[in-house]
């Protein structure tokens, strides 16, 4: 909605343009009328729509044609004033003023026009019969108001309708020639209907209608008002009411009726409550509300967000089998301009025979929130989160976590979503590892080459459920260098692990560790590690310092794996074996073959403690 309104009054000389302005301001008819009134600004608190309004007069005797064109260009709405007692001034509307305002064009955006028949005190009858053909010829004419500056009749109404023509325009909503809603308006209202249909039965019950009414207008409908609405629809639309419920056809008819009766502000209130602009598009402010995410912080859905997306899941799970079929998923996406989740979805989360279970669905939302919170905000906006949850914006569904630096200093984290980067040369099985994390053996995996991707599932950490994202990092097999998407490493081939944070890096505090174990201590900053020597046959101490180790059920191998290290510092040649050290300080599981895994980035040393 506009923040202010600029109204320009045009018309032949002596029709009463200036008198109308002065009568509005002074609340009495002026005895002496100047050739032109100065620009008047009406404060927002005294206007019905609570919007500042500027009223501009025009005098052909005092202003040039260039000044007139400039004023028309700045105006939001033009009031063409005529004298109801002078037929010649009515004819000038058609031949002079409307072509002057809109250039005689029938294409492109046109300035809305209000016809104002002044001096109604000088005529006993109405001029509407002469004006109606003009209104039919020019669709930009919003309405016609007859008034009298002398008797103060309909003066306030005149400027109210002018305001309304700007704030609640008819043209984007309704085609007066076809006498029906314009396609963009019908499409927007259809989306709103689908969002309001909570049980997805293609009709709005009394409870759903009252929830819709309260959300848009602040109060529910009285029981008798509900019955009156359905009665009107039944009389005019076949199939508008089904089993005492309002159907989509009935809903669209009601909005058409509002517009035809001059109550288009009702339809605009509905549209704007669901985030639509004057162009009938969802606004950027609605889809992408401000959300500050400082460096080192991450984003997660909070309990409000998870509750909302789970309700959406349950709404579209029509067969109540706990999973969304392709048809049910398409129904969920029907309120989006395009499907938000692409063909990579089955490779990213757990699925069941081509269906998306609730667990995989929540994992996908978690992944999108973590990787691209802007897209997550947009998705929640398309699903109607602010309106249906009665929140200012969908930013209320997002939690911004504490900086990673503070987690590292405290040795613990409150994050519920953790990222692990899986690094290795082409062909060593990174993609297979990600799919195994989702419970898929090699026989169920797509052998075609896929771009590096993600996999997300839940794991138990110290008795708490966490979401773990595995991120496949692409490498160049010939040079064994990582294709970094974030901050690049400090060096491509240092003689030993180096760290810009020397004072905080354990590798520089305990140089004896490498000598006693044969392993260089992994650095906590993302750096490239030199290939390590083969592990000793019977090590007396762990190859890595004690850290929180997470377990996984991988069909390819057993044991506990330090996923909190964003993968193991590596560099083993083919056939070399690395055994992993558990928190209990004992060797566990079978030896692992890492193949040609070359380097790794170590991000979070201790998580979940």
N, C-alpha and C positions, 0 to 999 in steps of 0.2 A: 504494500500500500504506500502511496505517495506521502511524503512528509509535509507537503504544503500544496495548495491549489491556487492557480492563477486564472481568474475569470476576466474575459475581455468583452465589453459591450459594444456592439456595432449596430448600425442602422442609419436610416435617412435622418437629415436634420429635422429637429422639432418633434421627434417621436417620443421624447421623454427619457432618454438614456441617463442624462445627468440627474434628472429629478428622481429617478428610481434609486440611484446611489445615495443621494442626499436624504431621501425619505427613509431609507434603511438605517442610515447612521443617526439621523436626528429624530427619528420616530415621529416626524411631522412633515407636512408638505411645505417646501421652501417657497417663500413669496418671491424672492429674487434668485434666479438661477444663472450661474456663470456659464460661459461657453463650454467649459470642460471641467470636470471635477478632478482633483488630485488623486493619485493612487491611494486607495484605502486598504489598510491591513486589519483584518478582524482576528483577534487572538484566538488560540485554539480552545480555551476554556469556555468561550461563549458560542461555539459552533456545535451543531448536533453531532458531527463526526469527530470532534476534538482534533481538528487539523487547522493550522493557520491558513487563512484565506486572503488572497490579494485580489482586489477588485479594481480594474483599469477601465477608464472612460476613453472614448474616442470622439474627436471633433474634426470633421473634414475641413473646417475653416482654419484650424490651427496646426494641423499635422500634414506632413507630406505623404505621398504614396510609399516612399521608402520607409518612413517611420511606421506606417500602417503595416507593411509587410513584416517588419521586425517585431511588432507587437503580436501579430498573428502567430509568428514563429515561436514566441515565448509563451503563448497562452496554452493552458491545458484544456480549456473549454471556451466556446464563444457563444454569447447570448445575442442573437439577432433580434433587435427590437423593432416592432412595427406598430402603427397606429390602427387600432381596430375600426376606427371611423373613416379611414382613408384607404380605399382599395389599391391605390397606386403603391403604397408602401408595402402591401402584401405581395404584389407582383414583383417588386424589387428583390424580395427574398430569393426568388427563383432565378431571376435574370442577372443579378449583380452580386449579392452578398455571399451566397453559398459557393458559387464558382470562384469568388475572390478568396474565400477561406481555404478551400481544398483544391484549388487549381483546376476545377472541372474534371478531375480524374476519378476513375472508379476503382483504381488499384492502389495498393499500399495503405499504410495507416492514415486514417483521416481524423481530423480534430472533431470531437463531438460537438454538436450544436443544440442549443435550446432555443426554441422560438418563443418570443415574449410579446404577447399582445397587450400593449399598454393603453391607457385611457378607456378602460372598460366602463367608466362612469359616463362616457359620452354616447354609449350605444346600449340599447335595451336588449338586443339579441346577442348571439355569440358569433364569433368569426371562424369557428372551427370548421364549418362546412367549406369555406374557401381555403383553409390551411391543410386539410386532410390530403388532398392530391399532392401537395408539395411534400408532405411527410412520407407519403408512399413512394415518391420519386427519389428521395435522398435518404438512404438508410442511416447516414450519420446523424440524422436528427433524432435525438433521444426522446424529447417530449415537447409539448407546447403548454405554456402557462398564460392565462389571461389575468391581468392585474390592473391596479390603478394606483399610481403614485400619489394622486390627490387624496383618495380615500384610504390609503395604506392597505389596500386589499391585495392579499397574496404576495406581498413584498418579500417576507421572510421565506415563503415557500419557493419563490423564484430562485433565490440564491442557494437554498437547500438542494433543489433539483440540479442546479449547476454543479454544486459540490459532488452530488451523487453521481453525475454523469462521468466525473473523473475517477472517483474512488471505487465506484461500482458500475463500470461501463457495460452496456448491453451488447455492443458489437461482438466482443469475443465469445459471448455465450450463445447468442440466438440469431438465427437467420430469419428476418421478418418476411422475406418473400416466400421461403419454403415453410415458414411457420413451424420450425423445429429447432432443436438444439444443434449447434455447430458440432462437427465431428470431434474436435479437440475437447470441447466441453463434455460431450457424452462419454468420451474415453476417460477423462479425469473422474467424472462422477461414477463410472462403472468401477474404477479402481477403488474409490472410496467405499462403494457398496460392498465389494469383496472383502475389504479390510474390516468392515463393520459386521459382516456375516460370520459370527464367531463359530457357529456349528457347521458352517459350510453346506447348508441345506438349500442354498439359492434363494433364500427369503429371509426377511428381518422379522423376528418375533417382537412382541410388545417389549420384552426385556431388552432386546438388542436395539430397538428403536429408541427406547428411553435412554440407554447408555449413549447412543449416538447423539441424541438431543442434548443431553447433559454435557457431553464433551464439546459440542459446537456452540451451544447457547447458554450453558451454565445452569440449566434447570431441566428437569424431565417434563414431559407432556402430561397434562391431566388425563385421567381415564376417558372422559367424554371427548376430549380433543383427539385422542388416539382413534376412537371410534368414528369421529367425524371425518378424519383424514382418510381412513379406509373406505368409508361410504362414498366420498367424492371419487376416489380412485375406481371403485367398483362400477360406478355409474358411467365412467368415461373410458376405461381401458379394459378390454377383455384379457383376463389373466393377470391383471394388476395386483390382485390379492389372491393368495393360494392358502387354503386352510387357515384363514384368519391371519395370514402373514403377508407383509408387503414384498412383492417381487421386484426384480430389477426394472422391469417395464413400468411398474407403478411408481418406483422411486424416481425414474427419469421423467415420468409424466408430472409428478408433483413439482419438480424443479422447473419444468417448462411452464407450468401454471403460475408459479411464482413470478417468473419473468414476464409473462403475458399480462399479469395484473400489476406490473410496475414494482414488484417486490424483489428485484434482482439482487438487492443487497443481502437477501437471505441465502441465495445460492453462493454469492461471493464469500459470505461468512463461512460457509461449509468448505469451500475450496481453499480459502486461506488458512483455515484451521488445520488442514491436511498438507500445508506447505506450498500451495500453488501461487505463482506470480500472476500479474495481469496478462502475461502471455500464455497462461495455462501450462506452465512448466514448473517443476519443483525447483525452488530457489536454492542457490548455493548455501545461503545461511541456514536453511532448513536441513539440507543433506549433510553439510560439513560444518557443524558448529565448532567454535574455537576450542581447542584442547592442547594445552601446553605440555610437551614431553621433553624434559631437560635431557642433555647428553648423559649417556650411561644408564638411563631409565628405560623400562619396557612398559608395554601396555597389555592389560588383561581384562577380560570380562569379569565384572563383579557379580554378586548374587542377583542383583536386579536384571543384569543382562542375561544371565543363564536362565532365570525364571521366565523371561520374556521369550527367548528363542525356543525354550522347551514347550511353552504354550503354543507357539507357532507350529512346532513339530506335531504336537498332539492334535491340533486342529486339522492338519492335512493328512494325518495317519487315519484315513477313513475306515480301513478294515481292522484297525486296532491290533496289528500284529507286531508293533514295536519297531517297524522299519518303513521307510518311504520307498515305494516303487517308483520307476521312472515317470509314470503318470501322476502320482502324488507329488513328486518333486517338481514336475512341470506346473502343477496347480499352485504350489508354493511360490514358484518363480513368476506367476502370471501378473503380479503387481510390480514387477521390475521391467524396465525397458528392454533388457536382454538378460539371459541367464548369467548370474554372477559367478558361478562355479563352472569351470571348464572340464574338458575330458580327462585332465590329470587327477580328478577327484578319486577314482578307484585305486590309483597308485599311492595316494596320500594318506588315506584313512582305512580303517577296517570296514569291509562291506560283507554282505551276506547274499550270495547268489544274485548279484546285480542290484540289490536293494541296499539302501543306506540306513543302518540301524541308528538308534538314538545316540549310542556311544560315538560312532563315527561322525554323526552330525554335530555333536558338541565339540568333538576334536577339530573338525573343520572350522567352526566358528572361533575356536581358541587359536588356531593357526593364523587365520586372517587377522584377528585382533592383534596378535603378536607381530606379524610381519608387515602389515599395512593397515594401521588403525584408521586411516582416512577412508579406505574402502569399507571397513567395518561400520564406520559411522554412516556412510551412504547406504549400506545394506539395511541397517536398522531404520534409517529414515524411510526407505521404500516400503518397509514392513509396517510403517506407521507407529513406531515406538513412542515418539513424543505425545501424540494424540491419544493412543490407546492406553498408555501408562500414565497420562496426565502429568508429564514432566516437561520442563522448559526445553530440553533437548536430549538427544540420545547420548550426550557426553556423560550423563548421570549413570549410564550403564558400563562405563569404562573406569578402571583403576590404573593409575600411573604408579609404578613401583618405585621403591627406593633406588638410589644410584648403586650400581654394581660396586663402586669403590667402597661405599659404606658397608655393603655386605661382606666384602673381603676383609675389611678392617675388623669387623665384629665376628668374623668366622661363622656367620649364619645368614640365612636369607628367609624372607617371608614370601618370596615369589612362588607362585604355583605353576609357572610355565618356565621350562629350562630348555636351552638350545645346545645341541651337541653337533659339531661339524665333523663329518666323516670324510677323510682325505685319502687319496691314493691315486696311482696311475690308472690309465684306462685299462679295463679288462681284469682288474684284480677282484672285482665283485662288490663294489660299493652299492650299486643298485640292488643287487641280490641281498645284500645285508639289510638295506632299508626295507625291502619287502619281507624278509624273514622277521624283522622287528614287528611287522603287522601280521605275523602268523602264517605267511605264505611260503611253502616250500618251492624248490626250483621247478617242480613239475607244473606249478600253477602260475608261473611268472611269464610275462611277455618277454621273449628273447630279442625282440627288435630293439635297436638302440634308441634310448630315450634321452632327452635333455636332463641335466642334473636337476634333481627335485628334492622334495621333502617327504618325510613320513612322521606322523604324530600318533602317539598312543599314551596311555597312562601307565605309570609305574608306582610302586610303593617305596617311599623313602622314609625310614624311621617311623613307620606306621602311618605316614601321611601319603595321600594320593597326589601325585604331581603329573602334570602333562610334560612329556619329553618330546621335543622336536629334533629329529635327525635331519641334518642338512648335508646333502651330497655336494662336495666341493670339487669342481672339475679341475683336472691337471693336464699338463702336456707330458705325454709318456716319454718323449725323447729327451727332455731336459729335466723331468721330475720336478717341475716348479708348479706351485699352486696358482690357479686362476682366482685371484682374490676379488671379492665384490665389495669389501670394506677397505679399511686402512691397510696399505701394503706392508709387507715385512721389512725389517730394517736392512737385511742383506740376503743375497741369494745363496751364498756359499761361505758362511763364516767358518773358521777353524773349530769353533766350539759354540755352544749356545750363548748368545749375547743378549743383553737386555738393557733398554734405555733406563729402566728403573733399577740401577745397580744396587742401591741401598736396600731395596725391598726384595731382591731376587735371591732365593735360597741357593741357587747354583753358585753364587759368588760368596755366600756366607759359609758354606760347607764344602770346600774343595776336596776334603778327604773322602767324601762319599763316593766319588767316581773311582778313586784309587782302591777303596775297600771292596766295592761290588763289581767293578768293571762297567758300570753304567753312568753316563752323565746324568745329573739330576735335572729333570725337566724344568724349564723356565716358565714363569707365570705370565709372561707377555707373549703375544702372537709373534713368534720368530721362526726361522727355519733351523732345523736341527741337523747336525752332521750325522751320517750313518753311525749307529752304535756298534760296538763289538758284540760278538756272540755272547749270550748269557752264560755264566759259569754253570758247570754241570751240577754242582751242589752248593748253591749260594747259602751263606749263613745269615744273610740279612736281605730284606726285601729289595727288589730292583728299583722301587720307587718309595718315597716316604709314605708312612701311613696316611691314608686319606679315605674319605667316605666312598665306598664302593657300592655300585648298584648291580643288581643281578638282572639277567634277562633270560627268557626261555627261547633260545635260538636252536632250531633243529640241527644246525650244522655243527655246533660244538656246545659243550657244557661248561659251566663254571661262572665265576663272578668277574665282571668287567668294569674297569674304572671309568664309567661314562661321564663322571663329573669332571674329567680332565679334557673334555671335548676331543677325545680319542688319545690313543697312546703315542708318546714320543717314539719315533720309529726310524726305519732306515734299513730294515733287514733285507738281505738278499734272499733269493728263492731257496726254500728248504730250511732256513734258519727258524728256530722256534723261540717263542717268547712266552714265558709263563707269568701269570698275573698274581699279584700279591693281594690277599684279602685283608680286611681290617683286623681279622683275628690273628694276623701274622702267621699264616700257614699257607702252603701252596695248595691250590685247589684246581680241580678240573683237568682236562686234557691239555696238552700243549697246543698252541694256536699257530697256524701258518698265516702270516700276513702277506706272503708273496712279495710283490715289488712295491709295497707301500713305501713311500719315500719320505714325506715330511708331515708335520702336524702342527696345528695352532692350539696352544693351551690357553683357555680363557678363564674358567672358574675352577679354582682348586678345591674349594670346600663349599658344598651346596647342601641344603636341607638339614644341616645340623642345628 
